[in-house]
Amino acid sequence: MTTEILDTGADAQRTCFVPVSKLAVHEDNVRRTDKRADIEALAASIAAHGLLQNLSVVRAEDGRYAVVAGSRRLAALRLLIKQGRLARDFAAPCTIVEPALSAEASLAENVQRVAMNAMDEMEAFARLVDDSMSVDAIAERFGASVRHVEQRLALGRLSPKIRAAYRKGDLTLDVARDFCLTDDHGAQERLFKQVPKPISHAASIRNALSGGRAPATDRLSRFVGLETYEAAGGRIVRDLFEDEVAF
């Protein structure tokens, strides 16, 4: 059963709850690529936090509705139902749009979407860790890999000045990651001050911060062996973002 409620903010729109079984993707949905991208992650987020944004739909025949914006959310809901995490008759909150505006509504939603800034994501994850949530729990609730959460949290090693520079666009995310090779905020900021802006060449930062250290791929490093080197008191600096990179 579908229940419609007038949206007082827009005379031409109504909010309704439609069983997922009565929803299909409309031909005017402008998303043609990446329809299945990260559906499992989105499903995990919906399971943890609920559906935070209505599907935009138009009325179809036989009491059905066609989704013009929200095809990935629909796919995630179907996955949750298949997994038994939602009831088979789950009704999704939808906003009905006029058929003449269906393509425009789809385009507006997809064009206006902005990915979350990496530093904002790091700070949000860090607050959850401060509230005693484990990395595994964060990953599960947000449908991310544990590795992704760990890498975002690793950006917390950056000095406030480097974080601000990233937000301003003075360095790329790859460059920011390489600044994490040292925890010394003073060293990070001295190097940042020396390098012309904007910084896009991550290798130059990596070389500067690993100066004097031999890469683990060096012939001598392989001959001695990392375990033997550490057992003898040697210090190894491992890249937090690339498993195979160490100095």
Secondary structure by P-SEA (a helix, b strand, c coil): cbbbbbccccccbbbbbbcccccccccccccccccccaaaaaaaaaaaccccbbbbbbbbcccbbbbcccaaaaaaaaaaaaaccccccbbbbbbbbcccaaaaaaaaaaaacccccaaaaaaaaaaaaaacccaaaaaaaacccaaaaaaaaacccccaaaaaaaaaccccaaaaaaacccccaaaaaaaaaacccccccaaaaaaaaaccccccccaaaaaacaaaaaaabbbbbbccccccccc
